[in-house]
Amino acid sequence: MSEDQQPEPVTSNHSVTERWRCTAMEKKYSWRLLRIERNQNNPVLKWDCIFNGKTEFPDYMEETEED
């Protein structure tokens, strides 16, 4: 990589049925929403929420010390 080239930023995307769900995810999980794009390939999940960095949903099925 030359000095002029910047590494591509790491982003994650999650598809949703309605645009407002992107901002709801941003708020719920404290992720930074970069943009919302139309998903042309899925008639149900019509929108792609693009977030900054690597994002993963919490695994609520993981065992805890209380289990």
Summary of the structure (lengths in Angstrom):
residues: 67
radius of gyration: 15.6
end to end distance: 48.8
largest distance: 52.3
contacts: 127
relative contact order: 0.28
helix: 15%
strand: 27%
